[in-house]
Amino acid sequence: MNEYKRIEITVGLFVFIGIASMFYLALKLGEVGGLGASGYHISAAFDDVGGVRAGADVMIAGVVVGRVDDVHLNEDDQAAVSMRIHDNVKITADAIASIRTKGIIGDRFIRISQGGDDSILTDGEEIEETESAISLEGLVSKYIFNSDSKN
């Protein structure tokens, strides 16, 4: 009976370690719960974010370099976007942040285009130059109403 107890404890310990490892990896890879949350914060203000939500990607040259932490309305009635950028990525002070779509009707993300300035944004600073989201509905209605007025 003593041998069965030892086997049960050993199996229980391995199961516990396995579940704890899966939980840790899920949090780490999903960047949830503060375990995967490293980097510095920058912000940008847009006239229209077009559906960008917290957790959306921040990309430079098609490579994910951070995530959107928060989207809210600021005092100027603009959409203020707070982003967390990986520590090893440096963004120039004259960078341009724009809202883009993955595919035709895909998720929205923020694309950052680096500038030529030597100064680098630090924690808490803001990207001044922004390009708001392009509204597909607005483009279609503009095309329809412009083609009607030509006839």
Summary of the structure (lengths in Angstrom):
residues: 151
radius of gyration: 22.9
end to end distance: 93.2
largest distance: 93.2
contacts: 378
relative contact order: 0.17
helix: 29%
strand: 32%
